[in-house]
C-alpha cells in the first residue's frame, strides 16, 4: 500500500528562501550546473521540479525540447506554470503538466510517442523509498530511448572523515523538518545509485559540493544491459540499505 503523499503546498512560495537560508546558493549551483551539457535534449521528463526554476532554464537552453512535467503539489505547479508563462507562448506550448504522485503514476499510451532522451530529478529521489524508486525506474524504462540521460541532483552522505557525521546530521535534520512541514514519511536516502545501475543505467559523470554532501550526476541508459525484471520491480532490491540516519 502506498503511504500518504506529502503536501508541499505549505512551503511552495517560501521554498526558494528556505534553500538559501540552509545551503546558500549551493542547491541552485548543483541544480543548474549541467545545463550546458544537455543542450541537445529533444524530449524530456522532469519530475518534482518544484517551482520551475530549472524547467525555465531548460526551455531557454533547449529551444526545441518538449517537456512532460510531473509533480504532486498544486502550489508548486502553479508557481512552475507562471514561470513558464513568463517565457512566452512558444515556451509554454512545449510543456505538458501532469499533476500526479509518481509512486502510482502509470503513463498513458499518449504520454510520449518518441521516447525520452532526458529525465531530470533534482532533490526528489530523497522523497522516495528504495521500493518506490525501483518501481519508478521499471515504469520509465519502456519510455526511454537508448542512450537517454538521467540527470540527478541529490543529497548524499560521503564516507569517512569529519564530513560524514556532519552530513548525517544535516540529512537527518532535513528529513525531520520536512516530516513536520509536509508530512513526508521517508526517513532515509534510497540507494539510488545502486538502483539505477540495477535498472540498466551507467554513471557517466559526477560532481560534488560541500564536501560531497551535494552531488550532480549524469547517468546513461544502456537499454541492452537492463538487469531489473518484474520480480525486482515488485519486491524491491535484494540488498540491505545502510539504515535510517
Phi, psi and omega in degrees: 000133179288133179291159178305142182285141174291158181243108183266004183299322184299327184254009185302306183291316181276003187300319182299319181286330174299319176301312183294323181291330183266319186231012181060222183272004192288327177295320178292319178300318178296316183294321186265353191296335186265358184306319179296342184266354183237032182287349181262012183295140179248321180221118187237148172241117182248120186247125175065042181284352179071236187278003171089012180298319178289317183304316181297321178290325177298317179295323180290323183272349178231085187294347181249358186288140171253135190234131167259131181244131175240127174205152182267334189274117175300324179296315178294317181295327178296317177294319179299312182295324179296320178298318180293318178300327180294342177280343179116169185297320183298313180295318181297327182290345181267005184240132173242124185258132179236113175275111185198156171270115185297340179293336180243007190283126174243108183302130176292166183301329182271006185304315173207135181268336188247347182093146181275140171254001178209131171238137182232128172225106178257115177049047180238323183299336179290352176269358185248153171276172177302316181291320177304314184289323178296323178289323179296315180296323178295324178291321186278331186309316181294348183255012181251142174275153175303134182087002178301147180255141174245114180266119182242126165244130187200162170279152174207164178249104180294144183271135174088157176078181183284346181287330185299308180297325178294318179297319178298318180295317181294316180295316178299319179294321178296317178298319179294318180296314180289332175297320179288315187281329188237346185084011179299127183263346178294140183230007178212150177289132175289153177280069189292332179293317178292323179294320178294320177298317179295338184262008174100017179254151177235132181289123182268319183199154177213148175224157181219159178226162176053049177068018180101358178295323178249137179227145172236123185227146173247124178248143181249134181277116178257089191305322185283349183255009182299123185258345183286144178233186184297323181291325178295315180296329182280316189259347178093179183292153182268001179265166178257124178293167184290343180103169184292156177279000000 
